[in-house]
Amino acid sequence: MLVATLSKRLLRVGQAKRCGLSLRSFSDAKDKDLVLTSIDGDTGVATITMNQAPVNSLSLEMCQAITTAIKEVESQPEIQSLVLASSLPGVFCAGLDITELHKPDEKRLTDFWHSFQQIYFDLYGSRLATIAAIAGHAPAAGCMLALSCDYRIMVSGAGSKKPSTIGLNETKLGIVAPSWLGYQYIDTIGQRQAELGLSLGLLHQPEQALAIGLVDELVPREEVLSRAQAEAVKWGKIPAKARLASKMLARKARLDHLAATRKEDNDFFRSFVTNETAQKIIDGYLQSLSKKKS
Ligand SMILES: CCCCCCCCCC/C=C/CC(=O)SCCNC(=O)CCNC(=O)[C@H](O)C(C)(C)COP(=O)(O)OP(=O)(O)OC[C@H]1O[C@@H](n2cnc3c(N)ncnc32)[C@H](O)[C@@H]1OP(=O)(O)O
């Protein structure tokens, strides 16, 4: 049902094949699926919708599901553009699943960080034009998903009592964003704004995010997805090789650097998270999240 609301003419597998599109999992997805993938048969735009209630937090399985979905879409040579969206009202993605960091099993923690790095490779380095449809909160690694796209459309905060926010808030929690995420921030909003944002752990309301260039457009909530899909059509019409080469001008060195230091980055993350002080911070943060509710 959910998928049917995503776009006017979504294809099932058989229909897609007749149109030369052979994506396997879209539209047949059950609501339990962590991500839903669909293709608009009229425009050829793919939409990957994160669907992990309550907040689309990035668990190991969620990271893997996102990567699988991106790879499935990329394997269709006819598809040039992709929208990344959320099925949850009010939340794009709450960032890393903090429970993955709490009293972790070392093997799973290693796999978890590897899968998070993999999203960076797959989304930031995608051959597709990627548009983020940010109709809700996007803190920390949620912001990273948006930063990894080529264009960001966010829900406007105008008239909202509790506007959505976006940014890298790690320092506020007493933890530190990985350097490759920090550089994505610097590359997008510039050194000064990134220094302020990272140091103070700022979460920006939409109008502020637009002012500093963290997002590219604000639209009313009900228009976020359709506007993102329309933007994806525009990007999909740019000659693909030239578009990808231009994207890589800005991103290749960053991607190559993480590829070369991937294991070190994972080792560092693991020793950081398993440290006693970090575990106290993570424990306290988890408690504060559930207290907020009660
Ligand atoms: C000193 C050294 C330290 C070293 C540590 C090293 C670590 C390195 C890693 C660095 C990288 C970090 C990147 C990250 O992404 S960290 C995660 C940051 N994310 C957040 O801070 C977001 C937290 N969530 C929220 O602010 C809100 O949930 C929301 C997104 C604004 C939505 O608010 P809403 O009111 O709709 O929802 P609730 O807050 O009521 O949440 C509903 C339930 O979901 C649970 N929840 C929320 N966020 C997370 C999460 N990120 N991980 C796991 N679970 C989450 C929340 O507890 C509620 O659960 P409950 O229903 O069971 O109570």
The ligand as a Tripos MOL2 file, in Angstrom:
@<TRIPOS>MOLECULE
LIG
   63    65     1     0     0
SMALL
NO_CHARGES

@<TRIPOS>ATOM
      1 C1         34.1150   10.1280   24.0820 C.3       1 LIG1
      2 C2         34.2580    9.1670   23.0210 C.3       1 LIG1
      3 C3         32.9460    8.6290   22.4410 C.3       1 LIG1
      4 C4         33.2510    7.6920   21.3120 C.3       1 LIG1
      5 C5         32.0520    7.2370   20.5200 C.3       1 LIG1
      6 C6         32.4450    7.0010   19.1000 C.3       1 LIG1
      7 C7         31.2500    6.8650   18.2340 C.3       1 LIG1
      8 C8         31.6300    7.2370   16.8800 C.3       1 LIG1
      9 C9         30.4170    7.2490   16.0070 C.3       1 LIG1
     10 C10        30.2180    8.6120   15.5320 C.3       1 LIG1
     11 C11        29.1300    8.7040   14.5610 C.2       1 LIG1
     12 C12        27.8980    8.9950   14.9750 C.2       1 LIG1
     13 C13        26.8510    9.2220   13.9970 C.3       1 LIG1
     14 C14        25.4400    9.0360   14.5510 C.2       1 LIG1
     15 O1         24.5720    8.9250   13.7670 O.2       1 LIG1
     16 S1         25.1620    8.9810   16.2210 S.3       1 LIG1
     17 C15        23.3640    8.9970   16.3280 C.3       1 LIG1
     18 C16        22.8650   10.3880   16.4790 C.3       1 LIG1
     19 N1         21.4370   10.4310   16.4220 N.am      1 LIG1
     20 C17        20.7240   11.1580   17.2640 C.2       1 LIG1
     21 O2         21.2460   11.8110   18.1430 O.2       1 LIG1
     22 C18        19.2330   11.1360   17.0740 C.3       1 LIG1
     23 C19        18.5300   10.6530   18.2730 C.3       1 LIG1
     24 N2         17.0940   10.6760   18.0630 N.am      1 LIG1
     25 C20        16.3620   11.7970   18.1200 C.2       1 LIG1
     26 O3         16.8460   12.8840   18.3200 O.2       1 LIG1
     27 C21        14.8850   11.6280   17.9210 C.3       1 LIG1
     28 O4         14.5660   10.2740   18.0590 O.3       1 LIG1
     29 C22        14.3790   12.1490   16.5580 C.3       1 LIG1
     30 C23        15.1460   11.5700   15.3890 C.3       1 LIG1
     31 C24        14.4240   13.6760   16.5290 C.3       1 LIG1
     32 C25        12.8800   11.7180   16.4030 C.3       1 LIG1
     33 O5         12.1510   12.1470   17.5010 O.3       1 LIG1
     34 P1         10.7600   11.4720   17.8590 P.3       1 LIG1
     35 O6         10.2020   12.2540   18.9960 O.co2     1 LIG1
     36 O7          9.9490   11.3160   16.6380 O.co2     1 LIG1
     37 O8         11.1240    9.9910   18.3220 O.3       1 LIG1
     38 P2         11.6980    9.4980   19.7260 P.3       1 LIG1
     39 O9         12.8130   10.3440   20.1570 O.co2     1 LIG1
     40 O10        10.5390    9.3530   20.6690 O.co2     1 LIG1
     41 O11        12.2730    8.0730   19.3540 O.3       1 LIG1
     42 C26        11.4260    6.9710   19.0860 C.3       1 LIG1
     43 C27        12.1650    5.7120   19.4970 C.3       1 LIG1
     44 O12        13.3260    5.5840   18.6930 O.3       1 LIG1
     45 C28        14.4810    5.4680   19.5250 C.3       1 LIG1
     46 N3         15.6020    6.1430   18.8500 N.ar      1 LIG1
     47 C29        15.6590    7.3880   18.4150 C.ar      1 LIG1
     48 N4         16.8220    7.6390   17.8020 N.ar      1 LIG1
     49 C30        17.5260    6.5080   17.8700 C.ar      1 LIG1
     50 C31        18.8170    6.1260   17.4180 C.ar      1 LIG1
     51 N5         19.6230    6.9710   16.7550 N.pl3     1 LIG1
     52 N6         19.2160    4.8820   17.6610 N.ar      1 LIG1
     53 C32        18.4410    3.9970   18.3080 C.ar      1 LIG1
     54 N7         17.1920    4.3070   18.7710 N.ar      1 LIG1
     55 C33        16.7470    5.5430   18.5400 C.ar      1 LIG1
     56 C34        14.0760    6.1710   20.8050 C.3       1 LIG1
     57 O13        14.8620    5.7450   21.8750 O.3       1 LIG1
     58 C35        12.6360    5.7410   20.9190 C.3       1 LIG1
     59 O14        12.6560    4.3940   21.3740 O.3       1 LIG1
     60 P3         11.5360    3.8600   22.3850 P.3       1 LIG1
     61 O15        10.2350    4.0190   21.6550 O.co2     1 LIG1
     62 O16        11.8980    2.4310   22.6160 O.co2     1 LIG1
     63 O17        11.6290    4.7110   23.6010 O.co2     1 LIG1
@<TRIPOS>BOND
     1     1     2 1
     2     2     3 1
     3     3     4 1
     4     4     5 1
     5     5     6 1
     6     6     7 1
     7     7     8 1
     8     8     9 1
     9     9    10 1
    10    10    11 1
    11    11    12 2
    12    12    13 1
    13    13    14 1
    14    14    15 2
    15    14    16 1
    16    16    17 1
    17    17    18 1
    18    18    19 1
    19    19    20 1
    20    20    21 2
    21    20    22 1
    22    22    23 1
    23    23    24 1
    24    24    25 1
    25    25    26 2
    26    25    27 1
    27    27    28 1
    28    27    29 1
    29    29    30 1
    30    29    31 1
    31    29    32 1
    32    32    33 1
    33    33    34 1
    34    34    35 2
    35    34    36 1
    36    34    37 1
    37    37    38 1
    38    38    39 2
    39    38    40 1
    40    38    41 1
    41    41    42 1
    42    42    43 1
    43    43    44 1
    44    43    58 1
    45    44    45 1
    46    45    46 1
    47    45    56 1
    48    46    47 ar
    49    46    55 ar
    50    47    48 ar
    51    48    49 ar
    52    49    50 ar
    53    49    55 ar
    54    50    51 1
    55    50    52 ar
    56    52    53 ar
    57    53    54 ar
    58    54    55 ar
    59    56    57 1
    60    56    58 1
    61    58    59 1
    62    59    60 1
    63    60    61 2
    64    60    62 1
    65    60    63 1
@<TRIPOS>SUBSTRUCTURE
     1 LIG1         1 GROUP 0 **** ****
